[in-house]
Every structure is written in C-alpha cells, then in structure tokens.
Amino acid sequence: MKALLLICSGFLLFGLIDLPIGYYTFLRIIVTIGAITVVVTEFENGINFWVISFGILAILFNPLIPVHLNDKEIWMPIDLIAAALFGIKSFFLSKGKK
C-alpha cells in the first residue's frame, strides 16, 4: 500500500505542470483508487482523520461525477494538499510497521 500512496503523491505533484486533459482524467482515477484504499483500510479503526480526509479526496477526484473547478490555479493547491496527505500517510504507514 505504501507504493500506491507514493505513486499517487508523485502523480499529483507531476500534475502541477501543464499537461493534456487525458492526464488529469488518469490522475482522477489513480487518486480515487488510492483514496478509497486508505478509507477502506482505515475504516477498521473507526472514523478518524484519515477516513474523513481521504473520503473527501475520493469525492473530489472521482472520475464518474467529476468536480469541475474550471481553473488550474484552484486545482494546484488542492493537488499539493492531496500529495502531502498521501506522503504523510505513507510515512505513518511505514512508521507503524516498525
């Protein structure tokens, strides 16, 4: 799971540059899969910060009913925050296994 979280974080950071629209559709799919994975895994511990924050990310990035904010400048801070959340969760995941 750590690899999936780091991949999601990397794709989100890569999405900060100007790319074709197809990449952002792919990004939505990858981030939604990663966020749902975290929600399902963390839900065993009850509702906590991770379930809520990654649930919001799954809704925001879902490709089936997309949220259109129509401006890249609005998406850039969201992408940075999402990348940070995936990175932080990856860190806590590896720290918990020691």
Order of alpha helices (4+ residues) and beta strands (2+ residues): alpha-alpha-alpha-alpha
